[in-house]
């Protein structure tokens, strides 16, 4: 009987020591931001494609061509949502902002000759995930 008591005490003491060790020294957890960086890279690359193809003004003033381009860029089963914001261009058309998203943005400045004068405007593209 004395041996069983000693074994139970040792087991209980060992369990308490392990529990205290795990409490004071929790397991290492690594958290990274790769999802956010991938989203930022994707929105920057998409805006670069729009700018390098010379369609920034076209997409700033025409919602249909912008939507068609974005649908062609991203497959229909992707989880991306997008919208644009045009500043300092009277003929520019903004799209509806989605509030339930986590989005990244990229902005490009462009110059257009309109009505006999040069106008500088900004084209901001937002790309995000639906929550």
ZINORJO-V81750 format. One record per residue. RES is the residue in one small letter. SS is DSSP state (H for helix, E for strand, L for the rest). D_FIRST is the distance of its C-alpha to the first C-alpha in whole Angstrom. Layout:
RES&SS&D_FIRST  RES&SS&D_FIRST
This chain:
x&L&0  x&H&4  x&H&5  x&H&5  x&H&7  x&H&9  x&H&10  x&H&11  x&H&13  x&H&14  x&H&16  x&H&17  x&H&19  x&H&20  x&H&21  x&H&23  x&H&25  x&H&26  x&H&27  x&H&29  x&H&30  x&H&32  x&H&33  x&H&35  x&L&36  x&L&37  x&L&38  x&L&42  x&L&44  x&L&48  x&L&51  x&L&54  x&L&57  x&H&59  x&H&60  x&H&62  x&H&63  x&H&64  x&H&66  x&H&68  x&H&69  x&H&70  x&H&72  x&H&74  x&H&75  x&H&76  x&H&78  x&H&79  x&H&80  x&H&82  x&H&84  x&H&85  x&L&86  x&L&89  x&L&88  x&H&86  x&H&90  x&H&90  x&H&86  x&H&87  x&H&89  x&L&88  x&H&85  x&H&86  x&H&86  x&H&83  x&H&81  x&H&82  x&H&81  x&H&78  x&H&77  x&H&78  x&H&76  x&L&73  x&L&72  x&L&72  x&L&68  x&L&67  x&L&66  x&E&68  x&E&70  x&E&73  x&E&76  x&E&79  x&E&80  x&E&84  x&E&85  x&L&89  x&L&91  x&L&92  x&L&92  x&L&89  x&L&86  x&L&83  x&L&80  x&L&78  x&L&75  x&L&71  x&L&69  x&L&66  x&E&66  x&E&64  x&E&67  x&E&69  x&E&72  x&E&75  x&E&79  x&E&82  x&E&85  x&E&88  x&E&92  x&E&94  x&E&98  x&E&99  x&L&102  x&L&104  x&E&101  x&E&98  x&E&95  x&E&91  x&E&88  x&E&85  x&E&83  x&E&79  x&E&77  x&E&73  x&E&71  x&E&67  x&E&65  x&E&64  x&L&61
